[in-house]
Amino acid sequence: LLQRFFVNFPSAKQYFSQFKHMEDPLEMERSLQLRKHARRVMGAINTVVENLNDADKVSSVLALVGKAHALKHKVEPIYFKKLTGVMLEVIAEEYANDFPPEAHGAWTKMKTLIYTHVTAAYKEVGWAQ
């Protein structure tokens, strides 16, 4: 997911000192730092999926992600829209045989949910572009 994200949107690498100069997808794939961050990203997404019936938990997790990326990492919020778009592409490709239109629709809603909550956290902390 992150490898595809950085290949499709190389400007996103500017926020990662440890792998911002990597150009080769194979080098990205071997990077322990990139793998560690990918596990954190997927862990947060997994927590959201596991708690879809608990709106407070979903809001809390995504608010933490949004606030950290706004305040600490200074990441432009548009990258969350780009990342979730890549996430949907990768899931659709990896599970093509088990990804009916209903599943695609559900993940599209998930993509919107993530972006909406994260950008709300950005607004809450007074993010100014």
PLY file of the C-alpha trace (Angstrom):
ply
format ascii 1.0
element vertex 129
property float x
property float y
property float z
element edge 128
property int vertex1
property int vertex2
end_header
0.00 0.00 0.00
2.63 2.56 1.01
4.97 1.48 -1.74
2.25 2.10 -4.34
1.31 5.35 -2.60
4.86 6.69 -2.76
5.32 5.57 -6.36
2.05 7.24 -7.41
2.54 10.33 -5.22
6.29 10.81 -4.74
5.72 14.24 -3.18
4.30 12.42 -0.13
7.79 11.13 0.68
8.82 14.64 1.75
7.29 13.97 5.16
9.51 10.95 5.82
13.15 11.73 6.42
14.11 8.06 6.57
12.83 7.17 3.11
12.14 10.40 1.26
15.06 9.85 -1.10
14.10 6.32 -2.10
13.12 6.07 -5.75
13.34 2.34 -6.38
10.18 0.40 -5.43
12.33 -2.59 -4.46
14.34 -0.43 -2.08
11.06 0.79 -0.57
9.85 -2.78 -0.24
13.00 -3.75 1.70
12.93 -0.71 3.97
12.32 -1.67 7.60
11.19 1.87 8.40
8.64 1.80 5.61
7.37 -1.59 6.73
7.06 -0.36 10.29
5.05 2.65 9.19
2.89 0.46 6.92
2.07 -1.76 9.91
1.04 1.33 11.90
-1.17 2.56 9.05
-2.82 -0.81 8.57
-3.17 -1.23 12.33
-5.13 2.02 12.55
-7.31 1.01 9.59
-7.87 -2.40 11.18
-8.91 -0.77 14.45
-11.40 1.39 12.57
-12.83 -1.62 10.71
-13.09 -3.68 13.90
-14.96 -0.85 15.64
-17.34 0.32 12.93
-20.22 -0.24 15.36
-18.59 2.07 17.91
-18.67 5.59 16.48
-16.82 7.04 19.48
-13.91 4.62 19.06
-13.71 5.30 15.32
-13.75 9.05 15.94
-11.14 8.74 18.67
-8.70 6.68 16.57
-9.02 8.90 13.50
-8.81 12.09 15.59
-5.51 10.88 17.05
-4.20 10.12 13.57
-5.37 13.47 12.22
-4.02 15.54 15.09
-0.62 13.81 15.03
-0.29 14.32 11.30
-1.41 17.94 11.49
0.57 19.05 14.53
3.62 16.81 14.68
4.21 15.75 11.08
2.67 18.75 9.24
1.22 16.52 6.50
-1.19 18.16 4.07
-4.61 16.56 4.62
-5.08 15.87 0.89
-2.60 13.03 1.27
-5.18 11.11 3.29
-7.57 11.26 0.34
-4.78 10.06 -1.93
-3.73 7.29 0.47
-7.26 5.97 0.92
-7.71 6.01 -2.85
-4.60 3.88 -3.24
-5.87 1.64 -0.44
-9.07 1.02 -2.39
-7.09 0.28 -5.59
-4.83 -2.23 -3.83
-7.71 -4.02 -2.10
-9.67 -4.22 -5.36
-6.64 -5.69 -7.15
-5.54 -8.09 -4.42
-9.05 -9.44 -3.84
-10.47 -9.05 -7.35
-12.27 -12.41 -7.21
-13.79 -11.63 -3.81
-14.57 -7.96 -4.28
-18.13 -7.57 -5.53
-19.68 -4.14 -6.10
-21.14 -4.20 -2.56
-17.67 -4.64 -1.06
-16.30 -1.90 -3.29
-19.12 0.37 -2.10
-18.41 -0.44 1.54
-14.69 0.35 1.14
-15.56 3.55 -0.70
-17.63 4.56 2.34
-14.67 3.62 4.57
-12.39 5.81 2.46
-14.79 8.74 2.91
-15.17 8.05 6.64
-11.39 8.11 7.18
-10.89 11.31 5.20
-13.84 13.07 6.82
-12.75 12.27 10.38
-9.09 13.03 9.77
-9.83 16.40 8.15
-12.22 17.22 11.01
-9.30 16.69 13.40
-7.17 19.01 11.27
-9.85 21.70 11.52
-10.17 21.14 15.26
-6.50 21.92 15.81
-6.68 25.00 13.60
-4.80 23.65 10.60
-3.93 26.44 8.20
-2.64 25.58 4.76
0 1
1 2
2 3
3 4
4 5
5 6
6 7
7 8
8 9
9 10
10 11
11 12
12 13
13 14
14 15
15 16
16 17
17 18
18 19
19 20
20 21
21 22
22 23
23 24
24 25
25 26
26 27
27 28
28 29
29 30
30 31
31 32
32 33
33 34
34 35
35 36
36 37
37 38
38 39
39 40
40 41
41 42
42 43
43 44
44 45
45 46
46 47
47 48
48 49
49 50
50 51
51 52
52 53
53 54
54 55
55 56
56 57
57 58
58 59
59 60
60 61
61 62
62 63
63 64
64 65
65 66
66 67
67 68
68 69
69 70
70 71
71 72
72 73
73 74
74 75
75 76
76 77
77 78
78 79
79 80
80 81
81 82
82 83
83 84
84 85
85 86
86 87
87 88
88 89
89 90
90 91
91 92
92 93
93 94
94 95
95 96
96 97
97 98
98 99
99 100
100 101
101 102
102 103
103 104
104 105
105 106
106 107
107 108
108 109
109 110
110 111
111 112
112 113
113 114
114 115
115 116
116 117
117 118
118 119
119 120
120 121
121 122
122 123
123 124
124 125
125 126
126 127
127 128
